[in-house]
Amino acid sequence: MDTPIIHIVDDDAPARTAASRLLTAAGYAVRAYASGDEFLATAPPDTTGCLILDMRMPGRNGLELQTAVAQREDPLPIIFLTGYGEVHESVRAIQRGAIDFLTKPIEASALLDAVARALERDATDRAARARQREVRARYERLTAREREVFAHLISGQLNKQVAGDLNISERTVKLHRSRIFEKLEVDSMAALARLAMDLGVDPSNDGAAARTTTAN
């Protein structure tokens, strides 16, 4: 696994340097940026780690950078820093997924604790996204008809009921079911149902093809 990188974005040079030294001394790999635009222009988009972000900066502010980072395929968890501590900004940041909101001057223990939680969140979120991409790739192997059968099966219908709804033979349903299990790499209806939940595939209630949500 890649070494996590702690990205610090703060236009306050002394604060940026102090945080960098603290985290480097704690054994973390650190990169520092003087603005949100510098971070977006130079930071690799696919690294593991987290983002320590000043709320108030010239140009792109903290919430605006949070929005830009959230649009990435693998967004980094964010810890916000501020010298002001406005309650409404704190609430907005946390509601939008921030790990924590720390007020300057920042206590070393509080920052280290927040970073540890952010890295744990990053690892958990990346594993979940990898799982979703992997099961999505399996689902894409199914033909249009197999997806129809899949949607009926996860709604709890028996082979005979699926055959009646789709106007095909029960033998054909069994054949589709076998291929679905093989392509999705499952061996039971329980496993098929769990995979459907991971995919966001709706059970079919009226014979319509499965509707799938867009993968992150």
N, C-alpha and C positions, 0 to 999 in steps of 0.2 A: 504494500500500500504506500502511496505517496506520503512524504512527510508533511503534516499539516503546516500551513503558513498563517500566521496572525497578521492580518493587514490592518494597519493603523492609518486612518484618514483624518487629519486634523490640521487646520491652517495655523494653529498655535505651535510654533517651532519648539519652545521649551517643553511644553506638555507632550508633544510628539516624541521628543528625545527621551524624556523621563519614562514614558510608557514603554518605549522600545528597549531601553536599558533594563527595566524591571523584567520584562518578558524574556529578553535574551538571557538574563541571569538565571531565570527559572527554567531555561533549557529549550525554549521555543524558538522556531525559525520566524523571523519578523521582517516585514517590509513596511516602509512608511511612505506616505504620500501627503502632499500639501493641499490637495483639493480632490473633490469627487471626480472631476474630469481627468485628472492625472491617474487616478486609480482605474477608471474605465479604459483609458488609453493604453496603460502599461501592464496591468495585472492580468496574468493568465486566467481565462474564464473557467477553466476546468480543474483548478487546484482544490485540494481539501483544506479545511481550516475554518477561520471565522473572520469577521470584519468588526473592528472597533472604530466607531464612526462619531465624529463630532456633529452635534445637531446644528450649530450655527456656524456657517462658513460663507465666505463670499462666493458668488456664482451659485452652483448647484448645492442646495442645502441637504441636511441629513435625510429628511423624509423623501426628497426627490431622488437621492441616490438609492435609498431603500427600494423605491419603486423600480428603478432601473435594474438593480440587482435581482429583484424578484422575478424579472422576466427571463432570466437565464435558465438554461436547462437544469443546472445544479446550483441554485442560489446558496450563498453562504449565510449562515446565521449571523445576526448583527447584535452588537452591544453598543448602545448609544452613550455618548458622553456629552455633558453640557455644563457650562458655567453659570447657567441661569436656572434650570430646573423647573421650567413651566409645566404645570400639571397637565394642561390640555395636550401638549406635545408628547409628554410621557405616555399618556393614555393612548394616543393615536399610534405611537411607535409600537407599544406592546400589543395593541389590537391587531396590528399588521404583522405580528410574528417576531418582534424583537425579543432577544433573550433577557436583556436587562437594560436599565436606564440609570446610569451612574452620574452623580454630580461632582464636578471639579471643586476643590482638589480631591482626587480619587484616592481612597485607601488601597494600599497594595493588596491586602487580603481580599477585598471586595472584587478588585479587578481579576485577580488570579482565580477566584471562585467562579466568576462569570465566564471567564475564558474556558475553564474546565467544563462547565455546563454547555457552552456553545460548541465545543469540539465533540462532546458526547451527542448533542443534537445533530451535528453535521454527519457523524458516522451513522446514526440511526436513520436519518432522512435519506442519505445516499443509498443505504441498503434497501430501504423501502422502494425508492425510485428504480433501483436496479432490478428488484423483483418484479415491479410492474412492467418495465420494459421487456423483461425476459418472458413473462406470460403473454404480453401483447404480441411478441414475435411468434409465439406458439399459435395464438388465436388467428393470426394472419395467414397461417397455413390452411385454414379451413376454407372449403368452397362455400358459395352462397347458400346452397342447399344444406350443407352441414351446419352452417350457422343457424339456419331455421330450425333444424332438428335439435341443435344444442339449446336454443331458447326454449323450446317446448320441454325438453328433458329436465332442465333446471327449474321449470315451473311445477315439477312433480308428476307429469303425465307418464302413463305407462306406454310401452311401445305401440300397443293397439290404438290408444287414444291419439298418439302422434300421427300414426298412419292415417287415421280417419280425418284428422284436421288438415293434413297436407295432401290427402288424396293419393297416397302411395301405399305399397304393400307393407305389411308388418316385417316381412323379410328384408325389404329395402331399408326400413328404419333400423333394424338390427345391424345391417351392414354399415350404415352411416354412423351408428353409435360406436361400433368397433373402431372405425377410422377416427372418429372424434377422440376417443380415449387414447388412441395411439399418437395422434398429432399433438394433443394437449398434454401427453405424458402423465395421465392419471389412471388409476386402477379401480375407482369406485365412484358412485354418485356423490358421496360426501365430498370427495376430493374435487369433483367437477363443480359442485356448488361453491366450494371455497374459492376456486379459481375464478368462477363467474363474479364473485364479490370483489376479488382483486381487480378484475377487468372493468367492473361497473356495467356488466351486461344485464339487461332487464329480462326476466322471464317473460315468455310470450303468453298473452292471455287470449289472443284472437287469431293466432296463426300468422301474425306479421313477423317479418324478419327481426332479428335482434337489433336493438339500438345500443350502441356502445358509446361511452364517454370518451372524450379526447384524452390521450395519455399525457402526463406531465413530462 
